Amino acid sequence: MKAPIYLDYAATTPVDPQVAEAMAACLTMDGVFANPASRSHIYGWQAEEQVELARGRVADLLACDSREVVWTSGATESNNLALKGIFEAQQFSGHLITSVIEHKAVIDPAKWLQEKGVEVTWLEPNSEGQIAPQQVQDALREDTRLVSLMHVNNEVGSVNAIAEIGALCRQRDVVFHVDAAQSAGKLALNVSELNVDLLSLSAHKFYGPKGIGALYVRRAIQTRLSAQVHGGGHERGMRSGTLPTHQLVGLGMAAKLVNESLQTEAVAIAALRDKLWQGISHLSNVRRNGGEQVSPNHLNVCFADVDGEALQLSLRELALSSGSACTSASVEPSYVLQAMGLSDEDAHSSLRLSLGRFTSEQDIERAIEHICQVVETLQGT
């Protein structure tokens, strides 16, 4: 039996071979293995040099100063640092604007802040899974401290108008945080053009290792952020902890690779995604969730008259999910799709297919054939 076709890149990407090779050179005695904070000998200097090279590569990806890149364990920690850090510095006073379709790594900290006394406005998306700039403008108040919105939705791939929203925040001197876990490596991320103050990313979403990420912190607002991890004053006091050289080198190499191939890779992946949709769109009662403004990697499809659980179990030749990897074990319908107006039944009958660097045309042709066969069988046609 052939291995299943991997169509769950939105959950995680495989590590690129060049990334794995670079990481392997930072693990053993004959490599760059030392603690980057050990500045009393050459081994520590070599490790620090590699860490700063990686920081520069992430800065290049974001078009920012390398001193604005703070290492974290991933986007979840970055999101927590952004939200909690801003409001702790304000003694948990003021107002936060976010949306009901954010990743749980933003929703849960926002709820935690509510318990601390922070007032939260929860914006609802339109039917395409987007938050309009006008909604943000209408929600802004004199005491608004932070707006936190994702760039690309992790389930449907909808893209928010980040630059326009950021401009509104900048005019009111409101800090703007963007969860870019799903857009890093897929869309251009020039933080100045996007008017972003804080931006979260995870290496494992763009062919780097799991367990490492970064938070972009614009220099002008760094004094407005309280650290959440203490113990050594690393990362200019914003995030303590021994730096994992091998993971950071992997993150840096992954950033370098996607930065070099961003335009051509996005076009190629979008073409395969469109081919997949064209190959299954003729099926009865099948429709696409989300609008035209989506990432090149995402395809979220509702098979309206098919039981979602039976469909997913029957698609044995495909590795995919019904939504966020963090909630894929839940039997509840997607809260993102529900917020977009889908019924519980349609949300249950929807699947997320996400493509990436190693998806081939042969994979797509095989996936189309398999999906059509399974859906027609379940429909009894």
Backbone torsions as a table, in degrees:
resi	resn	phi	psi	omega
1	MET	NA	134.8	178.9
2	LYS	-69.6	150.8	175.7
3	ALA	-65.4	145.0	178.7
4	PRO	-59.8	149.4	176.2
5	ILE	-76.8	128.8	-177.4
6	TYR	-83.0	112.8	178.2
7	LEU	-128.1	43.7	-179.0
8	ASP	-131.4	39.2	-179.1
9	TYR	-62.4	-25.0	178.7
10	ALA	-69.5	-23.8	177.0
11	ALA	-78.9	-49.2	173.3
12	THR	-165.2	153.2	176.1
13	THR	-104.8	149.0	171.6
14	PRO	-67.2	149.6	177.7
15	VAL	-69.2	131.4	177.2
16	ASP	-63.8	139.9	-179.9
17	PRO	-53.8	-37.2	178.6
18	GLN	-66.7	-33.6	177.1
19	VAL	-68.1	-46.1	179.6
20	ALA	-60.7	-40.2	179.6
21	GLU	-63.9	-43.3	179.0
22	ALA	-64.9	-38.2	179.1
23	MET	-67.3	-41.4	-177.9
24	ALA	-60.4	-27.5	-179.3
25	ALA	-78.4	4.0	-178.0
26	CYS	-122.7	26.0	-173.8
27	LEU	-119.0	-34.3	-171.3
28	THR	-110.7	173.7	-173.8
29	MET	-57.9	-30.7	-179.0
30	ASP	-88.0	9.2	179.3
31	GLY	-121.4	-163.6	-179.8
32	VAL	-94.3	83.2	-168.7
33	PHE	-104.7	-11.9	-166.7
34	ALA	-74.0	171.1	175.5
35	ASN	-74.2	122.2	-179.2
36	PRO	-61.5	-19.0	179.3
37	ALA	-85.4	-4.7	179.4
38	SER	-85.6	89.7	-173.1
39	ARG	-94.9	12.6	-178.5
40	SER	-95.1	-1.8	-179.8
41	HIS	-149.8	167.3	-173.3
42	ILE	-65.6	-30.3	-179.7
43	TYR	-64.1	-42.3	177.0
44	GLY	-67.6	-37.3	178.1
45	TRP	-62.3	-42.4	-179.7
46	GLN	-62.9	-41.1	179.3
47	ALA	-65.8	-43.2	178.7
48	GLU	-62.3	-38.6	178.4
49	GLU	-60.9	-42.4	179.3
50	GLN	-68.3	-38.1	177.8
51	VAL	-63.4	-42.3	-179.3
52	GLU	-72.3	-30.8	173.0
53	LEU	-61.7	-44.5	177.8
54	ALA	-62.8	-40.8	179.6
55	ARG	-61.7	-39.9	178.4
56	GLY	-64.7	-36.4	179.8
57	ARG	-68.8	-38.3	175.5
58	VAL	-67.1	-39.9	177.1
59	ALA	-61.2	-38.6	176.9
60	ASP	-63.1	-39.3	178.9
61	LEU	-62.3	-35.3	-176.3
62	LEU	-97.4	-5.5	-176.7
63	ALA	56.9	50.3	-179.5
64	CYS	-132.9	177.6	174.8
65	ASP	-76.4	138.1	-178.0
66	SER	-61.8	-25.1	178.8
67	ARG	-73.7	-3.4	177.0
68	GLU	-99.4	4.7	179.4
69	VAL	-101.8	118.0	-179.8
70	VAL	-110.8	125.3	-179.2
71	TRP	-73.7	140.0	174.6
72	THR	-139.3	-176.9	178.0
73	SER	-86.7	-0.5	-179.7
74	GLY	146.7	-178.7	-175.4
75	ALA	-64.7	-30.4	178.7
76	THR	-62.3	-47.7	177.5
77	GLU	-66.3	-39.9	178.8
78	SER	-59.5	-43.7	179.2
79	ASN	-63.5	-42.6	178.4
80	ASN	-63.4	-42.7	178.2
81	LEU	-62.8	-41.5	-179.5
82	ALA	-64.2	-52.9	-175.5
83	LEU	-71.4	-52.3	-177.9
84	LYS	-68.4	-37.1	-177.9
85	GLY	-63.4	-40.8	179.1
86	ILE	-66.9	-43.6	-174.7
87	PHE	-81.8	-28.1	174.3
88	GLU	-64.5	-38.8	178.1
89	ALA	-63.5	-20.7	178.6
90	GLN	-105.0	19.6	-179.4
91	GLN	55.3	35.8	176.8
92	PHE	57.8	37.0	175.3
93	SER	-111.4	159.0	176.3
94	GLY	104.1	-165.7	-166.7
95	HIS	-128.7	136.4	178.1
96	LEU	-117.8	137.5	173.5
97	ILE	-114.1	126.7	175.0
98	THR	-147.8	-167.5	-178.9
99	SER	-129.5	164.1	-177.8
100	VAL	-78.8	-8.3	-178.5
101	ILE	-110.0	17.1	174.3
102	GLU	-67.2	164.5	171.7
103	HIS	-65.0	153.3	179.9
104	LYS	-58.1	-23.3	179.4
105	ALA	-70.6	-10.5	170.2
106	VAL	-106.7	-42.4	-177.7
107	ILE	-60.7	-46.8	-176.8
108	ASP	-66.4	-44.5	173.5
109	PRO	-61.2	-35.2	178.7
110	ALA	-64.9	-41.2	176.9
111	LYS	-65.6	-37.3	177.4
112	TRP	-62.9	-40.9	178.4
113	LEU	-65.7	-35.8	175.7
114	GLN	-58.2	-41.1	179.2
115	GLU	-65.6	-23.6	178.9
116	LYS	-86.2	-5.3	177.8
117	GLY	111.1	-1.8	178.4
118	VAL	-75.0	135.1	175.8
119	GLU	-84.6	132.0	-176.3
120	VAL	-121.8	130.5	170.6
121	THR	-101.4	123.4	-178.0
122	TRP	-102.9	106.8	-179.2
123	LEU	-79.6	144.1	178.2
124	GLU	-99.1	141.8	-179.9
125	PRO	-80.8	165.6	169.9
126	ASN	-81.0	-176.0	-175.5
127	SER	-68.0	-12.8	178.6
128	GLU	-99.3	3.6	175.9
129	GLY	83.4	26.6	-178.6
130	GLN	-116.9	152.1	172.2
131	ILE	-104.7	123.5	-176.8
132	ALA	-80.9	143.9	175.8
133	PRO	-53.9	-36.4	179.9
134	GLN	-61.1	-34.3	177.7
135	GLN	-62.7	-41.4	179.0
136	VAL	-66.0	-45.5	-179.8
137	GLN	-59.3	-42.2	-179.7
138	ASP	-67.1	-26.6	-176.4
139	ALA	-90.0	-16.4	-178.3
140	LEU	-62.8	137.9	179.0
141	ARG	-128.5	171.6	178.2
142	GLU	-62.3	-30.8	-177.2
143	ASP	-101.4	15.4	177.4
144	THR	-69.1	121.2	-179.5
145	ARG	-95.8	-32.2	-170.4
146	LEU	-152.2	139.8	166.6
147	VAL	-115.1	128.6	-179.3
148	SER	-127.7	112.0	-179.9
149	LEU	-138.8	144.0	179.3
150	MET	-76.8	152.9	176.7
151	HIS	-78.1	-52.5	179.7
152	VAL	-124.2	128.2	178.7
153	ASN	-69.5	135.3	-173.9
154	ASN	-71.7	-19.8	-178.5
155	GLU	-96.1	-47.9	-176.1
156	VAL	-106.7	-12.0	177.8
157	GLY	81.5	8.3	-179.4
158	SER	-62.5	141.5	-175.9
159	VAL	-107.9	126.4	177.1
160	ASN	-86.6	155.0	179.4
161	ALA	-80.0	73.2	-171.3
162	ILE	-63.2	-45.1	-177.4
163	ALA	-59.9	-41.6	-178.9
164	GLU	-69.2	-42.2	177.8
165	ILE	-65.1	-41.3	178.6
166	GLY	-61.4	-37.8	178.2
167	ALA	-63.2	-39.3	177.7
168	LEU	-62.0	-43.2	-179.7
169	CYS	-66.2	-42.4	-178.4
170	ARG	-62.5	-37.0	178.8
171	GLN	-63.4	-29.6	-177.1
172	ARG	-102.6	6.4	-177.5
173	ASP	56.4	40.4	175.7
174	VAL	-103.0	130.9	-179.9
175	VAL	-67.7	135.8	-177.8
176	PHE	-118.2	119.3	178.0
177	HIS	-109.8	136.3	179.0
178	VAL	-125.3	126.6	171.0
179	ASP	-83.7	106.9	-176.7
180	ALA	-107.7	24.8	-178.5
181	ALA	-57.1	-37.5	-176.5
182	GLN	-92.0	-9.7	-179.2
183	SER	-103.7	-22.7	179.1
184	ALA	-61.0	125.7	-178.6
185	GLY	86.6	-4.8	-179.6
186	LYS	-118.2	-39.2	178.6
187	LEU	-123.2	156.4	177.5
188	ALA	-65.1	137.8	-177.4
189	LEU	-127.9	74.3	173.3
190	ASN	-92.3	105.5	-170.8
191	VAL	-64.7	-28.3	177.5
192	SER	-70.0	-45.1	179.3
193	GLU	-66.6	-29.4	-179.8
194	LEU	-84.6	-7.6	-179.7
195	ASN	58.6	43.0	-175.8
196	VAL	-101.2	142.0	175.3
197	ASP	-100.5	-35.9	-178.8
198	LEU	-135.8	137.3	-178.9
199	LEU	-146.1	129.2	-176.6
200	SER	-103.7	141.9	173.6
201	LEU	-148.1	157.8	178.3
202	SER	-125.8	134.5	-177.8
203	ALA	-62.8	-35.6	-172.2
204	HIS	-73.8	-3.9	174.6
205	LYS	-88.9	-10.9	177.5
206	PHE	-137.8	50.5	167.4
207	TYR	74.8	22.7	172.5
208	GLY	-107.1	-175.9	-178.1
209	PRO	-78.3	157.9	173.4
210	LYS	-75.4	157.4	173.6
211	GLY	85.3	13.2	178.3
212	ILE	-146.1	145.8	-179.8
213	GLY	-166.4	-162.6	-177.8
214	ALA	-154.2	158.3	170.2
215	LEU	-124.0	118.4	170.6
216	TYR	-74.7	127.8	177.7
217	VAL	-126.1	109.0	-179.9
218	ARG	-57.9	134.4	-172.1
219	ARG	-55.1	-36.2	-176.1
220	ALA	-65.6	-19.2	-177.2
221	ILE	-115.4	8.9	-176.1
222	GLN	-62.1	-31.1	178.7
223	THR	-75.1	-8.4	-179.4
224	ARG	-96.8	9.7	-176.4
225	LEU	-119.2	123.7	177.6
226	SER	-92.0	132.5	178.3
227	ALA	-62.1	147.7	178.0
228	GLN	-110.3	-16.5	176.9
229	VAL	-122.1	120.3	-177.2
230	HIS	-115.4	153.2	177.0
231	GLY	137.0	61.9	177.4
232	GLY	130.4	-16.7	175.9
233	GLY	70.6	25.1	177.6
234	HIS	-65.3	168.2	176.7
235	GLU	52.2	48.9	177.8
236	ARG	54.6	34.5	175.7
237	GLY	82.1	1.1	-176.4
238	MET	-92.8	-18.3	179.8
239	ARG	-163.3	104.9	-178.1
240	SER	-81.7	159.3	177.1
241	GLY	135.1	142.6	177.6
242	THR	-60.1	130.3	-176.6
243	LEU	-78.4	128.9	179.0
244	PRO	-82.3	95.9	-172.8
245	THR	-51.5	-47.7	-175.3
246	HIS	-63.1	-38.9	179.6
247	GLN	-70.2	-38.6	179.3
248	LEU	-68.3	-38.2	175.1
249	VAL	-62.3	-39.8	176.7
250	GLY	-63.6	-43.9	177.7
251	LEU	-61.5	-43.9	-179.7
252	GLY	-63.5	-43.2	178.8
253	MET	-65.8	-40.8	177.8
254	ALA	-61.0	-42.5	178.5
255	ALA	-63.2	-42.1	179.2
256	LYS	-60.7	-45.7	-176.8
257	LEU	-65.4	-45.0	-179.5
258	VAL	-70.4	-32.1	178.8
259	ASN	-65.6	-35.9	-179.0
260	GLU	-73.7	-28.4	-173.0
261	SER	-119.3	14.9	-170.2
262	LEU	-54.5	-51.5	-174.4
263	GLN	-68.1	-49.6	-176.6
264	THR	-67.6	-39.2	-178.9
265	GLU	-67.6	-42.3	-180.0
266	ALA	-61.7	-41.3	179.8
267	VAL	-64.6	-43.7	-178.7
268	ALA	-65.3	-42.4	-179.3
269	ILE	-68.4	-40.7	178.5
270	ALA	-61.7	-36.7	178.8
271	ALA	-64.9	-40.3	178.0
272	LEU	-68.6	-40.0	177.5
273	ARG	-60.4	-44.6	179.8
274	ASP	-65.8	-36.5	177.3
275	LYS	-64.2	-40.1	177.8
276	LEU	-62.1	-46.2	-179.7
277	TRP	-63.9	-44.3	179.7
278	GLN	-61.2	-32.1	-178.1
279	GLY	-75.5	-19.8	-178.8
280	ILE	-117.6	-6.9	-173.4
281	SER	-68.4	-16.9	-180.0
282	HIS	-79.3	-11.7	-177.9
283	LEU	-63.0	148.3	-178.0
284	SER	-63.8	135.0	175.5
285	ASN	56.4	36.8	176.8
286	VAL	-111.7	131.2	177.3
287	ARG	-143.8	159.5	-177.9
288	ARG	-92.5	133.9	175.7
289	ASN	-90.0	133.0	-177.6
290	GLY	101.1	166.6	-176.2
291	GLY	-102.6	-149.1	-177.5
292	GLU	-82.0	-29.7	-178.0
293	GLN	-85.7	82.7	-179.8
294	VAL	-131.9	161.6	178.0
295	SER	-67.4	158.5	-178.8
296	PRO	-68.9	-13.7	-172.4
297	ASN	-96.7	-19.0	-169.8
298	HIS	-96.4	142.1	168.5
299	LEU	-145.7	111.5	179.3
300	ASN	-111.8	122.7	-170.6
301	VAL	-126.2	135.6	174.7
302	CYS	-101.3	123.4	174.2
303	PHE	-102.7	85.3	-160.1
304	ALA	-58.6	-36.3	-174.9
305	ASP	-106.0	22.4	-179.3
306	VAL	-120.7	135.7	176.7
307	ASP	-64.8	123.2	-174.4
308	GLY	-61.2	-41.1	-179.3
309	GLU	-66.5	-43.0	177.8
310	ALA	-63.7	-37.7	179.6
311	LEU	-64.4	-47.8	-177.2
312	GLN	-64.9	-38.8	178.6
313	LEU	-68.1	-29.3	-177.3
314	SER	-81.8	-23.5	-179.4
315	LEU	-82.8	64.4	-172.7
316	ARG	-71.2	-18.7	-179.1
317	GLU	-89.0	2.8	-179.0
318	LEU	-125.4	141.2	171.8
319	ALA	-105.3	108.0	-177.4
320	LEU	-147.2	-174.1	-179.0
321	SER	-144.3	169.3	178.2
322	SER	-95.1	-5.1	-179.7
323	GLY	175.1	-147.3	-179.3
324	SER	-59.9	139.5	178.8
325	ALA	-63.0	-26.8	-178.7
326	CYS	-72.2	-18.9	-178.7
327	THR	-124.4	13.2	-173.9
328	SER	-68.3	-17.9	178.4
329	ALA	-84.0	-7.6	-178.5
330	SER	-79.7	145.1	176.7
331	VAL	-90.7	-2.9	178.5
332	GLU	-74.0	146.5	175.8
333	PRO	-65.5	156.2	-178.3
334	SER	-58.0	125.8	178.1
335	TYR	-70.1	-24.8	176.7
336	VAL	-67.7	-49.7	-179.2
337	LEU	-66.7	-36.3	176.6
338	GLN	-61.7	-43.4	-179.6
339	ALA	-65.4	-26.6	177.8
340	MET	-80.0	-4.2	175.5
341	GLY	105.9	2.5	178.6
342	LEU	-75.1	146.8	174.8
343	SER	-69.6	164.6	176.6
344	ASP	-58.3	-39.8	-178.3
345	GLU	-64.9	-45.5	-179.8
346	ASP	-68.9	-36.1	177.3
347	ALA	-64.1	-40.1	177.9
348	HIS	-65.7	-29.1	-176.4
349	SER	-93.2	14.5	-178.6
350	SER	-105.1	144.3	179.0
351	LEU	-127.3	145.9	173.9
352	ARG	-101.2	121.2	173.9
353	LEU	-112.4	120.9	-177.6
354	SER	-127.9	133.4	-173.1
355	LEU	-107.3	168.4	-179.7
356	GLY	-159.8	-164.2	-171.9
357	ARG	-55.7	-35.3	-173.1
358	PHE	-101.7	9.3	174.6
359	THR	-75.7	130.6	-178.6
360	SER	-108.1	166.0	176.5
361	GLU	-63.7	-34.9	177.5
362	GLN	-64.9	-37.4	176.2
363	ASP	-59.6	-44.7	-177.1
364	ILE	-66.6	-43.0	179.0
365	GLU	-61.7	-42.4	178.2
366	ARG	-66.9	-39.3	179.4
367	ALA	-64.5	-42.4	178.6
368	ILE	-59.4	-48.6	-179.0
369	GLU	-59.6	-43.2	-177.2
370	HIS	-69.3	-44.5	-179.8
371	ILE	-62.1	-46.3	-179.5
372	CYS	-60.9	-43.2	-179.0
373	GLN	-63.8	-45.2	-177.1
374	VAL	-68.5	-46.1	-177.0
375	VAL	-64.8	-43.7	-180.0
376	GLU	-64.6	-35.2	177.2
377	THR	-65.6	-45.8	-179.5
378	LEU	-68.2	-28.3	176.7
379	GLN	-81.2	-11.9	-178.9
380	GLY	73.4	27.3	-179.8
381	THR	-102.4	NA	NA
